[in-house]
Every structure is written in C-alpha cells, then in structure tokens.
Amino acid sequence: MKTYRLLLTALVVWAIAACSDGLAQNTTPHGSTTETVHLSTEANMPSLDGAITWLNSPPLSAAQLRGKVVLVDFWTYTCVNWRRTLPYVRAWANKYRDQGLVVIGVHTPEFDFEKDPDNVRQAAKDMDIGYPVAVDSRQRIWNAFSNEYWPALYFVDAQGRIRHHQFGEGDYGKSERVIQQLLAEAGSAGVSHDVVAVDPRGLEVAADWADQRSPESYVGYGRSQNFVSPGGAVWDVRSNYAAPARLRLNEWALQGNWTVESEPAMLNEAEGRIVYRFHARDLNLVMSPGVPGSSVRIRVTIDGKPPAGAHGTDVDEMGYGTVSEPKTYQLIRQPPPILDRNFEIEFLDPGVKVFDFTFG
C-alpha cells in the first residue's frame, strides 16, 4: 500500500508500508455477513471538486450524492495492492447499484505518466471499471480527504458522513457488511447478507503472503534501495553500469548504458539488463516505452533459464514480451516451491523507462 507521507512510528510504517506490502488479513470472504460492525461518524464527506476530468459520469458533488450510500476508492492504476482489491470493489458496485450504492474511484497518480487522463481512461477500460472515476491528477481530492494510501476506501452514509474507512488490502467481508448496514440505514429494503464471490485473474489474484519476502523496490534514485551496481547510481546523466557476480536476497543491479532519473531509469542502448534476487510467487515491473507509441522487446529469465511454467501474463514461456504502454507488467508467477531466485530482464531495444518492482 503506497503512502506519500512519512509516518510517525516504525510500527505504523511496518503495518501500512509500500504498495506491495499492503494488509493481508481476511482476504477471502465467504458465506453471509451477519455480524454487525460498529460504525462511528469520522467526518463529513469532503468536496469532490478538483478533478481534471471524470470518466463514466458527469462531475459529481457531495450535495448531489446526498441520499445515496457512497464508497470512495482511492487508486492509482500501477499499484498492485489496489489492483488486488479491484475485483471486490467492482463486484460491490454491480451488486448494490440498484439498492442505492454509488462507487466513486478517485485516481490520484504516483508516477508522472499516471497523470495523463488518456492513460487513466485506457487503464479503466482495460480493467472493466464502469463506475464513475474522478481523475485527480492535481491531488486536490486526495488532499481534501487528507488521504495517504493506495488503496483506501471511505464509506459514506446517505447523510454525507464518513462512517468507516479501510486502508490496504483485506477485510473484504467486513467492508461488505459496512455497505449493507449503511444501505439498510438509508432505508433500502431487502439488502442481501451474502457476500460477493470473485474470480480474480492475473494481477488481481491475492498475494501469496506466506512466501513473499521481497519488498517493493523503486528503480529511480528518488526512492531506490538495495542497488548494488559498482559505484552506485549517477544521477540524471548517461552512464555505464555493471552487475556484481553474486547478489544477496533483494539486491538488484543495472547492466548497460542507463540514465537514472528520480522516478525511472531509462535505457539508452539496446541489450541493457536489470538483475534482481527475489523471493516471492510473483514479480511485477512498472515500465513504459520512452516514446509514446513505440515498443521495446524484452526477454526474462529465472535462475538463468526461460521461465517456462513460471512466466507471468505479459511474457511467454520463453520469457519474451513487449513493453508497449505505461503499466505494471507481470513477468513471473512461479509455482511452488517458492525459493530465492535470480531474475534477469534483458531489453532488446533502447528507450524503455523502468520505475518499480512489486511482488505478490
């Protein structure tokens, strides 16, 4: 789960750390929701003004939404933690729409390319998001809510009051109980006590928390850690990099001619590589072609071999794929046993921008 702001204590940092380390408890609801959740009044719903545009809806205001139960979902489309919550949010929007629930996605970007409304529009289409989305590229709504996290859910009653929130993954059954209670309070008749059943695929599949020992790792110098190319990173200038002969767990390195910037590292010449020693079922990488409309061919290996049955959705069994749009690419989904592995990605063409490793 992502956060912009430094948190005050180490305990809180551990509990709600970066996007690939979101809360994991109670991720598989089933049966019916009969337990009552104690709900308090946290605040009035802040203004939704400030979006640069809206998707799937004309602009909505807090006043227009009075009388409706509202679920506000803060997201950014490359965040794998948020992506794993999407099957539930999408299912709740469909199930409770006719009973008075309005789901509003607030897309507040992390990376510069996520500020582009065309990129957000394409991502929403690809992810089958049909509910209203406020494109919050200037962070106005984010700041109005004093929000700090992706994903973050705010549950608003028909009187316009925030009655509950959920930061990070998990507690889906409890979240659905909250929706049902708020709908019942609003006078909706016949609200089901059953919970939704989801069938997630690809990046939407819940993480294998028991075997995930690799944290999110940013590539740009603004937030990078465990970078071990000899000599370290040279900021904002073209430079040649090499990888050490051996990597310890969660260390990574560049090879080839790269320009390391604050957010991404950009490859200047073909056949550059990134190597990473990781321990997780899934390895994902946020990447973008350097020039919109262009593409970069890639090849990945795991322990020096093609991934075969351990390949992700964005490469084939031989490890080949293409970076053609700015998004999160799933490169590895390995079957058991989950062990420390050496990952390598080779870029057969120049011009790629690489932002962020996440795991699952």
WORA-V416185 format. One record per residue. RES is the residue in one small letter. PHI is phi in degrees with one decimal (* if undefined). Layout:
RES_PHI / RES_PHI
//
This chain:
m_* / k_-80.1 / t_-148.1 / y_-79.1 / r_-98.4 / l_-70.0 / l_-90.0 / l_-82.2 / t_-133.4 / a_-62.6 / l_-61.1 / v_-66.8 / v_-58.3 / w_-63.8 / a_-72.2 / i_-132.8 / a_-76.0 / a_-73.4 / c_-58.2 / s_-82.7 / d_-121.7 / g_-68.8 / l_-64.4 / a_-120.2 / q_-73.8 / n_53.3 / t_-91.9 / t_-127.6 / p_-69.9 / h_-157.0 / g_78.0 / s_-121.8 / t_-110.1 / t_-107.0 / e_-75.5 / t_-82.5 / v_-96.8 / h_-72.0 / l_-117.1 / s_-114.4 / t_-97.7 / e_-90.5 / a_-177.1 / n_-78.1 / m_-64.2 / p_-69.2 / s_-67.0 / l_-99.0 / d_-67.2 / g_110.3 / a_-66.4 / i_-78.2 / t_-166.7 / w_-121.7 / l_-111.1 / n_66.3 / s_-169.8 / p_-67.0 / p_-56.0 / l_-112.6 / s_-123.5 / a_-59.3 / a_-64.9 / q_-63.0 / l_-89.8 / r_-57.5 / g_94.3 / k_-110.0 / v_-84.5 / v_-121.9 / l_-113.5 / v_-99.4 / d_-117.4 / f_-82.9 / w_-148.4 / t_-140.9 / y_-72.6 / t_-90.6 / c_-76.7 / v_-69.6 / n_-60.9 / w_-62.9 / r_-58.7 / r_-77.1 / t_-88.6 / l_-57.5 / p_-56.0 / y_-74.4 / v_-61.6 / r_-62.2 / a_-67.7 / w_-64.7 / a_-59.3 / n_-72.6 / k_-69.6 / y_-107.8 / r_-56.7 / d_-76.0 / q_-101.4 / g_112.1 / l_-88.6 / v_-118.7 / v_-95.6 / i_-123.2 / g_-87.6 / v_-109.3 / h_-90.1 / t_-109.6 / p_-78.5 / e_-98.7 / f_-97.5 / d_-57.2 / f_-67.5 / e_-79.4 / k_-78.6 / d_-74.6 / p_-61.5 / d_-66.5 / n_-66.1 / v_-65.7 / r_-60.5 / q_-67.6 / a_-62.6 / a_-61.3 / k_-65.2 / d_-63.1 / m_-95.1 / d_58.8 / i_-94.4 / g_-105.7 / y_-83.1 / p_-61.4 / v_-128.9 / a_-91.3 / v_-87.9 / d_-100.9 / s_-68.2 / r_-99.5 / q_64.1 / r_-69.4 / i_-71.5 / w_-50.7 / n_-69.6 / a_-62.0 / f_-84.1 / s_51.9 / n_-81.6 / e_-132.1 / y_-132.5 / w_-118.9 / p_-80.4 / a_-141.5 / l_-115.0 / y_-120.4 / f_-104.7 / v_-115.1 / d_-83.2 / a_-68.9 / q_-92.6 / g_84.3 / r_-108.1 / i_-73.8 / r_-111.0 / h_-165.5 / h_-143.5 / q_-139.0 / f_-106.5 / g_87.6 / e_-77.1 / g_96.2 / d_55.4 / y_-67.9 / g_-63.1 / k_-63.4 / s_-60.3 / e_-69.8 / r_-62.3 / v_-60.6 / i_-57.7 / q_-63.4 / q_-65.0 / l_-67.5 / l_-65.6 / a_-64.3 / e_-58.8 / a_-79.5 / g_96.5 / s_-72.6 / a_-90.1 / g_69.2 / v_-69.5 / s_-67.8 / h_-95.6 / d_-76.0 / v_-107.1 / v_-70.3 / a_-110.8 / v_-119.0 / d_-129.9 / p_-69.7 / r_-131.6 / g_57.1 / l_-66.1 / e_-84.2 / v_-71.1 / a_-56.6 / a_-66.4 / d_-91.2 / w_-63.1 / a_-63.6 / d_-112.5 / q_-93.2 / r_-124.8 / s_-115.3 / p_-89.3 / e_-52.7 / s_-137.7 / y_-82.4 / v_-93.4 / g_-65.6 / y_-68.1 / g_-59.2 / r_-142.4 / s_-74.5 / q_-141.2 / n_62.0 / f_-85.2 / v_-125.7 / s_-59.8 / p_-55.1 / g_89.6 / g_72.3 / a_-89.5 / v_-103.3 / w_-77.9 / d_64.8 / v_-135.5 / r_-62.7 / s_-154.7 / n_-90.2 / y_-126.2 / a_-133.8 / a_-107.2 / p_-67.2 / a_-65.3 / r_-132.9 / l_-118.9 / r_-85.7 / l_-54.6 / n_73.5 / e_-88.0 / w_-147.3 / a_-153.1 / l_-98.4 / q_-131.8 / g_104.0 / n_-99.0 / w_-129.9 / t_-112.7 / v_-89.5 / e_-107.3 / s_-61.9 / e_-93.1 / p_-107.4 / a_-109.9 / m_-111.8 / l_-84.0 / n_-94.6 / e_-133.7 / a_-60.6 / e_72.3 / g_-74.4 / r_-140.1 / i_-129.5 / v_-118.0 / y_-151.7 / r_-100.5 / f_-134.6 / h_-141.4 / a_-172.2 / r_-66.6 / d_-113.0 / l_-126.8 / n_-120.4 / l_-142.4 / v_-81.4 / m_-141.9 / s_-149.9 / p_-65.3 / g_-66.2 / v_-116.6 / p_-54.0 / g_91.1 / s_-91.1 / s_-145.5 / v_-130.6 / r_-79.7 / i_-129.7 / r_-141.4 / v_-115.5 / t_-132.9 / i_-130.6 / d_53.0 / g_80.0 / k_-125.7 / p_-56.7 / p_-70.0 / a_49.8 / g_-70.7 / a_-97.5 / h_-75.1 / g_-85.5 / t_-73.2 / d_-105.1 / v_-138.0 / d_-93.1 / e_-63.1 / m_-86.3 / g_92.3 / y_-89.8 / g_-162.7 / t_-139.8 / v_-93.9 / s_-125.5 / e_-153.8 / p_-78.0 / k_-170.0 / t_-89.1 / y_-104.3 / q_-87.6 / l_-105.2 / i_-131.5 / r_-136.0 / q_-95.2 / p_-77.9 / p_-61.9 / p_-80.0 / i_-90.4 / l_-128.5 / d_-63.9 / r_-130.9 / n_-97.2 / f_-104.8 / e_-139.5 / i_-120.9 / e_-109.7 / f_-104.2 / l_-79.8 / d_-129.1 / p_-80.9 / g_99.2 / v_-74.7 / k_-114.4 / v_-118.9 / f_-111.8 / d_-163.0 / f_-91.6 / t_-131.3 / f_-136.2 / g_-156.1
//
